[in-house]
């Protein structure tokens, strides 16, 4: 069967067909123009209802992710302390269970959040056309937000901005949804520890994608056939929401994730047979997508981790893309 893949380049979900199968073109139903039409039809309350339903699906995935973290908590704590020691990592990694499940669930969250961001973009255009006199003050109010501001005031402003379709560094809908997941039986410290270890779990799971034949970066869609480029949005937005709830520094935790992920991918590329690791360069680009997605990270942070790796990855992918376009003799 074919698949439906997010194409950031075309700003749409597109169908990737296999030869001989019945054609369904997802891009005819899920591009920016269709999202604009949807926002026009549903109106602001309808779009809010759609957003709430999407958040329900995100929280369903988060419940399962927390279970996986709890099952592997002791091992993840050791990995967090020993990620820079390849010998110990080689012993700890095989003891982790559900690695593939973690990546799949985070990818699903990313796909949902990408669809929601496209719907929000459509809402923003419709709102700007119908109420330009309101959009200006809302944009100005959003720009007025700064890190020193009280978080409750910040979230109130972001909630107003989101209702108008404007993107925000911290998604108030995610913050609200994740806040409702907190259990009475667990302490805030335990929940915070689980959030930290979830990022560790995702970071050390990334090398698993190296041997996946679908983890090939396709320049024509600006993404991967298995939608793992959606991981970037999932990681950034989920982290921002979780660490806002626990009143922790978002940037420092994303930096830790970047260091863990770069170390894991570097070690994974060395350990896996190069014949099976032809996607290593493609997976390395995930870290660039992560920085590009986030307002909390900068390229200099990434360059300090693996500048040479990224440079070689871009060169190899560009070469492969060029060679694939040459006519066969």
N, C-alpha and C positions, 0 to 999 in steps of 0.2 A: 504494500500500500504506500501511497505517497504521504506527505506530511504537510502541516501548516506551520510556516516559519515566520517569525517576526523579521521584517526588513526595515531597520532604521533609515536606510538610504531612501526607500520609497515611502516611508512613514505609513506602513500598512503591514498587515499579516498576509502573506502570500502562500499560494499552494506550490509545493515542489512535487511534480508528477513523476511517475514511473511510466515507462513505455508500455502502451497497450491498455492502460487503465482508464476508467471513466473520468473525465475532467471536471473538477469543481474548482472554480477560481475564487479563493477566499478574498483576494484583493478587491473583488467587485462589491463586497459587503462590509469590508473592514479597513477602510482607508480614512484619511483625514476628512474628505468630502462627506463620506457616509456618517462619520462621527458628528460632523456639523449638522447634517440633516437630522440625526437622532436627537441632538440637543434641542433643535428647533421644535421637534415633535413632542418631546417629553417635557421640556421646560425645566426650570431650576429644581422644582420639587421632585419631578420624575428622575432627574439626574442624581439627586441626593438619594433617592430610593435605590437606584442602580448602584451607586457607590456603596451604600450600606450592605447590599447583597454581595458585592464583590469582597468587602471586608469580612463578611461571614466565611467565605471560602478561604481567605487568607488565614483567619484565626483557626480554622479547621486544620490547616496544614501545620500551623505553629504548635497546636496541641500535640500532634504526632512527633514533631521535631523535638519538643521538650521531653517526650517519653524516651526518644532515642538518646538524648543527652544524659538523662538520668541513668539509663542502662549502662552507659559507658563512662560515667562520671570519674571514677577512680583513674582510669587509663588516660582520660583527657587531661586531668590535673597533672599527671606525670609528663604527658606530651608537651603541655604548656611550659613546663620547666626545663625540658630537655630537647627542644626542637632543633637546637644548634649542634646536637651530638648525633651524627648519623648512625653510630653503632647502637645507641639506645633506641633511636627512632625505628631502626630495623627490627628491633625486638618488640616494641610497643604497637606499631601499626597493624601487624597481623591479628592482634587481640581485639581490635575495634570491630564491632558488628554494626551492620546497617549503613555502611558508607554510601553505597549506591542509592539507598533510600533517602539519605540526607540530601544528596545532590539533586535527585528528582523532585523532591518536595520544595527545595529552595528555587529550582527552576520554574516550577508551577507558580510559586508566589511571584516570581519575576514576570512571568507571562501575564498574570492577572494585573499586576501593577502597571505594566506597559499598556495593556488595554485601557485601564482606567486613566492613565496619563493622556492617551489619545482622545478619550471621551472628554476629559477636562479641557483639552486644547480646543475641541469643537465647541464646548460650552463657553470658553473664553471669547471665541470669535463671535458667537451669537449674542452674548451679553454685551460685547463692545459695540455691536451694530445697533442693538435695541436701546442700550442705556449708556452711551459714551460719557454722559455727565456724571455717572456713578463710578465708572471704571477708573477714571483718573484719580479721584480721591482714595480709592481702595489701593491702587498701585502705590501712591505716595505713602499711605499708611504702612504698607508692607515694607517699603524701603526704609522706613523709620525704625524698624526693629533692629536691635543690636544685642550682642551677647550679655551685656550688663542688665538688660531689662528682665523684670520678673517673668518667670516662665509661664505663669498663668495668663499674664497680659499678652505675651508672645503667642501663645496658643489661641487666644481669643482673636487676635489679629489674623493669624494664619487660617483660622476657621472661616472668617469673613472672606479672606482672599480665595480660599478653596471653593467657597460657594459661588464665586465669580469666575472660577476656572483657572485661577492663577496658580502656578507651581510654587511650592514652598520647600525650604530646606528640611523642615520637620513636618511630616504629614499629620495633621490633627486627627484625621479619621483613624489612622493606624494607632496613634497614641491612645485614643479612646477605646479602640477594639482590644488592644493588648492589655490595657488597664483592667478590663473586665475579665481577663483570663487569670488574674492573680488569685491564688487560692488562699482561703482563710487559714489553712493548716500550715502553710509555708511562710517563712519570714522573708522580709524584703532582701536580707542578705543572701538567702538561698536562691531567691529568684534572680538576683543580680549575678550570682555565681553561674547559674544556668545560662543566662544571656551571654556571659563572657565565654563559657565553654562551647556554646553553640557556634560562635565565630571561629573558635579553635577547630572544632569538628569540620566545619566547611573548608577552612584553610588547608588542613592536612588531607582532605579528601580530593582536592583538585587534581593531584597527579593521576588519579584513577581515570580521568578523562583522556589521558595521553594515548591509551591503547584502544579508545573507542573510535571506530572508523568514521563515525558521524561528526567527530570533533574537528572538522576541517573548516577553516575560515574561508568563506566565499565572498570575494570582493564584489561580486555583482549584487549581493543583497546586504553587504556590510554586516554579516553575521555568520552564525554557524548553523549547520543543517539540523542539529539537535537542540537548538534554541538556548544553548548555555550562555550566550551573550546576555540573556535576561537575568543571569545570576548577579550581574553588577548592580542593577536597580534593586533587586531583592536585598542584597547585602547592605547597600547604603541606606535604603529607606527603613528596613527592619532595625538596623543598628541605631539609627537616629531616633526612632520611636522608643525602642527599649531603654536606651540610656538617658533619654529625656524623662521617662517614667521614674527611673532610679536616681535621677539628678546627678548623673556622672558625665564626665567629659567625653563627648562623642569623638572628637578628633583623635585623642590619645588611644582610644580603643580601635579605631579604624587604622591607625598607624601600626598598632600591634598586629592586626589582621594582615596588613600589607607585608610586614616582615615575615610572619609565619607562612603566608602563602608563597612569597618569593623563595623562601628557603625550601619549602616542600616541593615546588615545581622544579627548582634547580637540582635538588637531590633526585627527584623522580626521573628527570631527563638523563641523569648519569647512570641510574640503576637499571632502567628498562632497556631491553635490546633495541638498538637504534632502528632495526627493521620494523619493530612494532611501535616505535615511538616517533613515527613520521609526523605526528600531530603536535609534537612538543612545542614547536615554534608558534603554532596557532593558539595553544593553551596559554602560552606566555602573554599573548596579547590581551587576555582577560584582565590582567592587572592594569593595563593601560585603560581599558574600558571602565574599570572600577574608579580610577582617578578622574577620568573624564566625566563620569556620572556624578561625582561628589563635589560639593562646595567646601567640604571639610579637608580634602586632600589636595596636594599640589604635585606637579610633575617632578619637582626637585626631590620630593620624598621618594618617588618611584625610581628616579635615576640613581639615587644613593643605594638602592637595593640591587638593581639589575639592569643598568644602562646598556651594557654590551649585549646581554641576552635579548633585550627588546630590539636593538638595532639589527642584530642578526635575524630575528624573527620577521621583521618587516621586509628585509632583503629577500629572505627565502620565500615568503608568501607572495611577494610581488613577482619573483622569478617564476614560481609555479603557475601563477595566474596568467602571466604572459605566455608561457610555454603551452598552456592548455588551449590558448586561442589560436595557436599556429595550425595551419592545415596539415592533415596527415598525408604522408607520402607513401 
